[in-house]
Amino acid sequence: MDKEEKINHWLCMSRYDIESAEYMLSAGRYVYVVFMCQQAIEIIWIQKLLNLKSTGL
């Protein structure tokens, strides 16, 4: 898996976590909404770090 594929993989995982949070929000599972949003943010940071690393910064 090259770096672009890894970055896309992390972005897809983040989108999945946000979608999961939306479903949990509609079910009133608020603690899990917060957790899934935290996970999505963490994944986006990983993606950003991989992107910076691939550009040499």
PDB file of N, CA, C and O in Angstrom:
ATOM      1  N   MET A   1       0.853  -1.175   0.000  1.00  0.00           N
ATOM      2  CA  MET A   1       0.000   0.000   0.000  1.00  0.00           C
ATOM      3  C   MET A   1       0.896   1.234   0.000  1.00  0.00           C
ATOM      4  O   MET A   1       1.719   1.408   0.899  1.00  0.00           O
ATOM      5  N   ASP A   2       0.738   2.085  -1.003  1.00  0.00           N
ATOM      6  CA  ASP A   2       1.552   3.294  -1.050  1.00  0.00           C
ATOM      7  C   ASP A   2       0.957   4.355  -0.112  1.00  0.00           C
ATOM      8  O   ASP A   2      -0.098   4.147   0.487  1.00  0.00           O
ATOM      9  N   LYS A   3       1.644   5.479   0.001  1.00  0.00           N
ATOM     10  CA  LYS A   3       1.235   6.506   0.970  1.00  0.00           C
ATOM     11  C   LYS A   3      -0.131   7.095   0.644  1.00  0.00           C
ATOM     12  O   LYS A   3      -0.922   7.353   1.551  1.00  0.00           O
ATOM     13  N   GLU A   4      -0.417   7.309  -0.622  1.00  0.00           N
ATOM     14  CA  GLU A   4      -1.727   7.848  -1.003  1.00  0.00           C
ATOM     15  C   GLU A   4      -2.843   6.884  -0.613  1.00  0.00           C
ATOM     16  O   GLU A   4      -3.893   7.306  -0.127  1.00  0.00           O
ATOM     17  N   GLU A   5      -2.617   5.605  -0.825  1.00  0.00           N
ATOM     18  CA  GLU A   5      -3.621   4.606  -0.439  1.00  0.00           C
ATOM     19  C   GLU A   5      -3.808   4.587   1.080  1.00  0.00           C
ATOM     20  O   GLU A   5      -4.929   4.434   1.565  1.00  0.00           O
ATOM     21  N   LYS A   6      -2.712   4.742   1.828  1.00  0.00           N
ATOM     22  CA  LYS A   6      -2.820   4.788   3.287  1.00  0.00           C
ATOM     23  C   LYS A   6      -3.622   6.001   3.735  1.00  0.00           C
ATOM     24  O   LYS A   6      -4.466   5.902   4.625  1.00  0.00           O
ATOM     25  N   ILE A   7      -3.356   7.141   3.117  1.00  0.00           N
ATOM     26  CA  ILE A   7      -4.078   8.364   3.461  1.00  0.00           C
ATOM     27  C   ILE A   7      -5.566   8.188   3.166  1.00  0.00           C
ATOM     28  O   ILE A   7      -6.407   8.539   3.993  1.00  0.00           O
ATOM     29  N   ASN A   8      -5.891   7.652   2.006  1.00  0.00           N
ATOM     30  CA  ASN A   8      -7.295   7.421   1.653  1.00  0.00           C
ATOM     31  C   ASN A   8      -7.947   6.423   2.597  1.00  0.00           C
ATOM     32  O   ASN A   8      -9.118   6.569   2.947  1.00  0.00           O
ATOM     33  N   HIS A   9      -7.200   5.416   3.006  1.00  0.00           N
ATOM     34  CA  HIS A   9      -7.708   4.429   3.957  1.00  0.00           C
ATOM     35  C   HIS A   9      -8.104   5.107   5.265  1.00  0.00           C
ATOM     36  O   HIS A   9      -9.187   4.853   5.793  1.00  0.00           O
ATOM     37  N   TRP A  10      -7.231   5.969   5.791  1.00  0.00           N
ATOM     38  CA  TRP A  10      -7.521   6.664   7.049  1.00  0.00           C
ATOM     39  C   TRP A  10      -8.713   7.587   6.891  1.00  0.00           C
ATOM     40  O   TRP A  10      -9.529   7.689   7.808  1.00  0.00           O
ATOM     41  N   LEU A  11      -8.841   8.265   5.757  1.00  0.00           N
ATOM     42  CA  LEU A  11      -9.990   9.142   5.538  1.00  0.00           C
ATOM     43  C   LEU A  11     -11.293   8.353   5.481  1.00  0.00           C
ATOM     44  O   LEU A  11     -12.310   8.801   6.010  1.00  0.00           O
ATOM     45  N   CYS A  12     -11.274   7.197   4.850  1.00  0.00           N
ATOM     46  CA  CYS A  12     -12.471   6.343   4.808  1.00  0.00           C
ATOM     47  C   CYS A  12     -12.855   5.878   6.206  1.00  0.00           C
ATOM     48  O   CYS A  12     -14.039   5.836   6.543  1.00  0.00           O
ATOM     49  N   MET A  13     -11.877   5.533   7.009  1.00  0.00           N
ATOM     50  CA  MET A  13     -12.162   5.113   8.377  1.00  0.00           C
ATOM     51  C   MET A  13     -12.765   6.258   9.178  1.00  0.00           C
ATOM     52  O   MET A  13     -13.668   6.042   9.986  1.00  0.00           O
ATOM     53  N   SER A  14     -12.279   7.457   8.964  1.00  0.00           N
ATOM     54  CA  SER A  14     -12.803   8.615   9.664  1.00  0.00           C
ATOM     55  C   SER A  14     -14.257   8.873   9.267  1.00  0.00           C
ATOM     56  O   SER A  14     -15.100   9.150  10.120  1.00  0.00           O
ATOM     57  N   ARG A  15     -14.539   8.782   7.990  1.00  0.00           N
ATOM     58  CA  ARG A  15     -15.923   8.961   7.521  1.00  0.00           C
ATOM     59  C   ARG A  15     -16.842   7.905   8.134  1.00  0.00           C
ATOM     60  O   ARG A  15     -17.969   8.212   8.526  1.00  0.00           O
ATOM     61  N   TYR A  16     -16.372   6.687   8.216  1.00  0.00           N
ATOM     62  CA  TYR A  16     -17.156   5.603   8.819  1.00  0.00           C
ATOM     63  C   TYR A  16     -17.474   5.921  10.276  1.00  0.00           C
ATOM     64  O   TYR A  16     -18.601   5.712  10.727  1.00  0.00           O
ATOM     65  N   ASP A  17     -16.489   6.426  11.013  1.00  0.00           N
ATOM     66  CA  ASP A  17     -16.703   6.779  12.416  1.00  0.00           C
ATOM     67  C   ASP A  17     -17.711   7.919  12.553  1.00  0.00           C
ATOM     68  O   ASP A  17     -18.536   7.899  13.466  1.00  0.00           O
ATOM     69  N   ILE A  18     -17.661   8.906  11.669  1.00  0.00           N
ATOM     70  CA  ILE A  18     -18.629  10.006  11.706  1.00  0.00           C
ATOM     71  C   ILE A  18     -20.039   9.484  11.398  1.00  0.00           C
ATOM     72  O   ILE A  18     -21.003   9.887  12.049  1.00  0.00           O
ATOM     73  N   GLU A  19     -20.159   8.603  10.421  1.00  0.00           N
ATOM     74  CA  GLU A  19     -21.461   8.011  10.108  1.00  0.00           C
ATOM     75  C   GLU A  19     -21.988   7.212  11.301  1.00  0.00           C
ATOM     76  O   GLU A  19     -23.178   7.264  11.613  1.00  0.00           O
ATOM     77  N   SER A  20     -21.108   6.482  11.956  1.00  0.00           N
ATOM     78  CA  SER A  20     -21.511   5.727  13.153  1.00  0.00           C
ATOM     79  C   SER A  20     -21.991   6.679  14.242  1.00  0.00           C
ATOM     80  O   SER A  20     -22.982   6.401  14.916  1.00  0.00           O
ATOM     81  N   ALA A  21     -21.300   7.790  14.416  1.00  0.00           N
ATOM     82  CA  ALA A  21     -21.700   8.790  15.414  1.00  0.00           C
ATOM     83  C   ALA A  21     -23.081   9.356  15.087  1.00  0.00           C
ATOM     84  O   ALA A  21     -23.887   9.586  15.989  1.00  0.00           O
ATOM     85  N   GLU A  22     -23.354   9.580  13.814  1.00  0.00           N
ATOM     86  CA  GLU A  22     -24.666  10.099  13.427  1.00  0.00           C
ATOM     87  C   GLU A  22     -25.778   9.112  13.779  1.00  0.00           C
ATOM     88  O   GLU A  22     -26.829   9.515  14.277  1.00  0.00           O
ATOM     89  N   TYR A  23     -25.552   7.825  13.522  1.00  0.00           N
ATOM     90  CA  TYR A  23     -26.547   6.812  13.879  1.00  0.00           C
ATOM     91  C   TYR A  23     -26.746   6.749  15.388  1.00  0.00           C
ATOM     92  O   TYR A  23     -27.872   6.635  15.871  1.00  0.00           O
ATOM     93  N   MET A  24     -25.659   6.823  16.117  1.00  0.00           N
ATOM     94  CA  MET A  24     -25.752   6.777  17.573  1.00  0.00           C
ATOM     95  C   MET A  24     -26.450   8.019  18.120  1.00  0.00           C
ATOM     96  O   MET A  24     -27.176   7.939  19.111  1.00  0.00           O
ATOM     97  N   LEU A  25     -26.233   9.159  17.483  1.00  0.00           N
ATOM     98  CA  LEU A  25     -26.910  10.382  17.899  1.00  0.00           C
ATOM     99  C   LEU A  25     -28.425  10.231  17.749  1.00  0.00           C
ATOM    100  O   LEU A  25     -29.188  10.620  18.634  1.00  0.00           O
ATOM    101  N   SER A  26     -28.844   9.668  16.633  1.00  0.00           N
ATOM    102  CA  SER A  26     -30.285   9.490  16.408  1.00  0.00           C
ATOM    103  C   SER A  26     -30.889   8.491  17.398  1.00  0.00           C
ATOM    104  O   SER A  26     -32.092   8.524  17.657  1.00  0.00           O
ATOM    105  N   ALA A  27     -30.061   7.608  17.948  1.00  0.00           N
ATOM    106  CA  ALA A  27     -30.533   6.627  18.932  1.00  0.00           C
ATOM    107  C   ALA A  27     -30.391   7.137  20.365  1.00  0.00           C
ATOM    108  O   ALA A  27     -30.783   6.453  21.310  1.00  0.00           O
ATOM    109  N   GLY A  28     -29.829   8.337  20.528  1.00  0.00           N
ATOM    110  CA  GLY A  28     -29.665   8.901  21.868  1.00  0.00           C
ATOM    111  C   GLY A  28     -28.492   8.325  22.646  1.00  0.00           C
ATOM    112  O   GLY A  28     -28.459   8.428  23.872  1.00  0.00           O
ATOM    113  N   ARG A  29     -27.536   7.726  21.964  1.00  0.00           N
ATOM    114  CA  ARG A  29     -26.361   7.127  22.612  1.00  0.00           C
ATOM    115  C   ARG A  29     -25.231   8.161  22.642  1.00  0.00           C
ATOM    116  O   ARG A  29     -24.233   8.024  21.934  1.00  0.00           O
ATOM    117  N   TYR A  30     -25.400   9.183  23.460  1.00  0.00           N
ATOM    118  CA  TYR A  30     -24.546  10.371  23.423  1.00  0.00           C
ATOM    119  C   TYR A  30     -23.093  10.116  23.820  1.00  0.00           C
ATOM    120  O   TYR A  30     -22.183  10.718  23.250  1.00  0.00           O
ATOM    121  N   VAL A  31     -22.869   9.241  24.780  1.00  0.00           N
ATOM    122  CA  VAL A  31     -21.486   8.942  25.180  1.00  0.00           C
ATOM    123  C   VAL A  31     -20.725   8.349  24.002  1.00  0.00           C
ATOM    124  O   VAL A  31     -19.557   8.671  23.785  1.00  0.00           O
ATOM    125  N   TYR A  32     -21.386   7.484  23.244  1.00  0.00           N
ATOM    126  CA  TYR A  32     -20.728   6.867  22.093  1.00  0.00           C
ATOM    127  C   TYR A  32     -20.547   7.853  20.948  1.00  0.00           C
ATOM    128  O   TYR A  32     -19.606   7.729  20.163  1.00  0.00           O
ATOM    129  N   VAL A  33     -21.443   8.831  20.848  1.00  0.00           N
ATOM    130  CA  VAL A  33     -21.286   9.877  19.837  1.00  0.00           C
ATOM    131  C   VAL A  33     -19.983  10.628  20.081  1.00  0.00           C
ATOM    132  O   VAL A  33     -19.196  10.853  19.161  1.00  0.00           O
ATOM    133  N   VAL A  34     -19.771  11.011  21.334  1.00  0.00           N
ATOM    134  CA  VAL A  34     -18.545  11.733  21.685  1.00  0.00           C
ATOM    135  C   VAL A  34     -17.323  10.878  21.389  1.00  0.00           C
ATOM    136  O   VAL A  34     -16.344  11.365  20.825  1.00  0.00           O
ATOM    137  N   PHE A  35     -17.377   9.605  21.767  1.00  0.00           N
ATOM    138  CA  PHE A  35     -16.247   8.706  21.537  1.00  0.00           C
ATOM    139  C   PHE A  35     -15.944   8.566  20.043  1.00  0.00           C
ATOM    140  O   PHE A  35     -14.785   8.645  19.636  1.00  0.00           O
ATOM    141  N   MET A  36     -16.977   8.358  19.230  1.00  0.00           N
ATOM    142  CA  MET A  36     -16.748   8.172  17.797  1.00  0.00           C
ATOM    143  C   MET A  36     -16.224   9.454  17.149  1.00  0.00           C
ATOM    144  O   MET A  36     -15.404   9.393  16.232  1.00  0.00           O
ATOM    145  N   CYS A  37     -16.688  10.607  17.617  1.00  0.00           N
ATOM    146  CA  CYS A  37     -16.159  11.866  17.086  1.00  0.00           C
ATOM    147  C   CYS A  37     -14.691  12.027  17.457  1.00  0.00           C
ATOM    148  O   CYS A  37     -13.890  12.485  16.642  1.00  0.00           O
ATOM    149  N   GLN A  38     -14.337  11.655  18.681  1.00  0.00           N
ATOM    150  CA  GLN A  38     -12.929  11.708  19.105  1.00  0.00           C
ATOM    151  C   GLN A  38     -12.087  10.792  18.231  1.00  0.00           C
ATOM    152  O   GLN A  38     -10.984  11.155  17.824  1.00  0.00           O
ATOM    153  N   GLN A  39     -12.607   9.606  17.944  1.00  0.00           N
ATOM    154  CA  GLN A  39     -11.877   8.660  17.092  1.00  0.00           C
ATOM    155  C   GLN A  39     -11.677   9.249  15.694  1.00  0.00           C
ATOM    156  O   GLN A  39     -10.594   9.144  15.119  1.00  0.00           O
ATOM    157  N   ALA A  40     -12.721   9.863  15.156  1.00  0.00           N
ATOM    158  CA  ALA A  40     -12.634  10.446  13.816  1.00  0.00           C
ATOM    159  C   ALA A  40     -11.585  11.552  13.774  1.00  0.00           C
ATOM    160  O   ALA A  40     -10.816  11.645  12.817  1.00  0.00           O
ATOM    161  N   ILE A  41     -11.552  12.390  14.807  1.00  0.00           N
ATOM    162  CA  ILE A  41     -10.561  13.469  14.858  1.00  0.00           C
ATOM    163  C   ILE A  41      -9.151  12.892  14.937  1.00  0.00           C
ATOM    164  O   ILE A  41      -8.239  13.371  14.263  1.00  0.00           O
ATOM    165  N   GLU A  42      -8.977  11.874  15.752  1.00  0.00           N
ATOM    166  CA  GLU A  42      -7.664  11.234  15.872  1.00  0.00           C
ATOM    167  C   GLU A  42      -7.215  10.651  14.536  1.00  0.00           C
ATOM    168  O   GLU A  42      -6.048  10.775  14.162  1.00  0.00           O
ATOM    169  N   ILE A  43      -8.124  10.026  13.830  1.00  0.00           N
ATOM    170  CA  ILE A  43      -7.788   9.440  12.524  1.00  0.00           C
ATOM    171  C   ILE A  43      -7.421  10.532  11.523  1.00  0.00           C
ATOM    172  O   ILE A  43      -6.492  10.363  10.733  1.00  0.00           O
ATOM    173  N   ILE A  44      -8.144  11.651  11.552  1.00  0.00           N
ATOM    174  CA  ILE A  44      -7.818  12.757  10.646  1.00  0.00           C
ATOM    175  C   ILE A  44      -6.413  13.281  10.945  1.00  0.00           C
ATOM    176  O   ILE A  44      -5.671  13.605  10.018  1.00  0.00           O
ATOM    177  N   TRP A  45      -6.036  13.369  12.220  1.00  0.00           N
ATOM    178  CA  TRP A  45      -4.677  13.792  12.579  1.00  0.00           C
ATOM    179  C   TRP A  45      -3.641  12.817  12.032  1.00  0.00           C
ATOM    180  O   TRP A  45      -2.599  13.238  11.531  1.00  0.00           O
ATOM    181  N   ILE A  46      -3.916  11.529  12.124  1.00  0.00           N
ATOM    182  CA  ILE A  46      -2.993  10.527  11.576  1.00  0.00           C
ATOM    183  C   ILE A  46      -2.835  10.747  10.073  1.00  0.00           C
ATOM    184  O   ILE A  46      -1.724  10.723   9.544  1.00  0.00           O
ATOM    185  N   GLN A  47      -3.963  10.961   9.393  1.00  0.00           N
ATOM    186  CA  GLN A  47      -3.922  11.198   7.953  1.00  0.00           C
ATOM    187  C   GLN A  47      -3.097  12.429   7.641  1.00  0.00           C
ATOM    188  O   GLN A  47      -2.287  12.417   6.714  1.00  0.00           O
ATOM    189  N   LYS A  48      -3.292  13.488   8.401  1.00  0.00           N
ATOM    190  CA  LYS A  48      -2.537  14.727   8.172  1.00  0.00           C
ATOM    191  C   LYS A  48      -1.044  14.501   8.397  1.00  0.00           C
ATOM    192  O   LYS A  48      -0.215  14.983   7.625  1.00  0.00           O
ATOM    193  N   LEU A  49      -0.708  13.770   9.448  1.00  0.00           N
ATOM    194  CA  LEU A  49       0.705  13.483   9.716  1.00  0.00           C
ATOM    195  C   LEU A  49       1.324  12.652   8.597  1.00  0.00           C
ATOM    196  O   LEU A  49       2.458  12.905   8.189  1.00  0.00           O
ATOM    197  N   LEU A  50       0.585  11.662   8.100  1.00  0.00           N
ATOM    198  CA  LEU A  50       1.092  10.871   6.983  1.00  0.00           C
ATOM    199  C   LEU A  50       1.284  11.739   5.743  1.00  0.00           C
ATOM    200  O   LEU A  50       2.249  11.569   4.999  1.00  0.00           O
ATOM    201  N   ASN A  51       0.362  12.666   5.530  1.00  0.00           N
ATOM    202  CA  ASN A  51       0.459  13.559   4.387  1.00  0.00           C
ATOM    203  C   ASN A  51       1.687  14.459   4.516  1.00  0.00           C
ATOM    204  O   ASN A  51       2.415  14.653   3.543  1.00  0.00           O
ATOM    205  N   LEU A  52       1.923  15.012   5.717  1.00  0.00           N
ATOM    206  CA  LEU A  52       3.104  15.851   5.932  1.00  0.00           C
ATOM    207  C   LEU A  52       4.380  15.049   5.755  1.00  0.00           C
ATOM    208  O   LEU A  52       5.347  15.510   5.150  1.00  0.00           O
ATOM    209  N   LYS A  53       4.361  13.831   6.298  1.00  0.00           N
ATOM    210  CA  LYS A  53       5.546  12.978   6.189  1.00  0.00           C
ATOM    211  C   LYS A  53       5.852  12.665   4.722  1.00  0.00           C
ATOM    212  O   LYS A  53       7.017  12.610   4.328  1.00  0.00           O
ATOM    213  N   SER A  54       4.812  12.461   3.921  1.00  0.00           N
ATOM    214  CA  SER A  54       5.033  12.120   2.504  1.00  0.00           C
ATOM    215  C   SER A  54       5.558  13.310   1.709  1.00  0.00           C
ATOM    216  O   SER A  54       6.185  13.129   0.665  1.00  0.00           O
ATOM    217  N   THR A  55       5.305  14.547   2.203  1.00  0.00           N
ATOM    218  CA  THR A  55       5.796  15.723   1.492  1.00  0.00           C
ATOM    219  C   THR A  55       7.177  16.157   2.001  1.00  0.00           C
ATOM    220  O   THR A  55       7.786  17.082   1.462  1.00  0.00           O
ATOM    221  N   GLY A  56       7.657  15.475   3.045  1.00  0.00           N
ATOM    222  CA  GLY A  56       8.992  15.790   3.556  1.00  0.00           C
ATOM    223  C   GLY A  56       9.032  16.886   4.576  1.00  0.00           C
ATOM    224  O   GLY A  56      10.118  17.352   4.920  1.00  0.00           O
ATOM    225  N   LEU A  57       7.889  17.327   5.083  1.00  0.00           N
ATOM    226  CA  LEU A  57       7.847  18.386   6.094  1.00  0.00           C
ATOM    227  C   LEU A  57       7.933  17.817   7.491  1.00  0.00           C
ATOM    228  O   LEU A  57       7.912  18.569   8.466  1.00  0.00           O
TER     229      LEU A  57
END
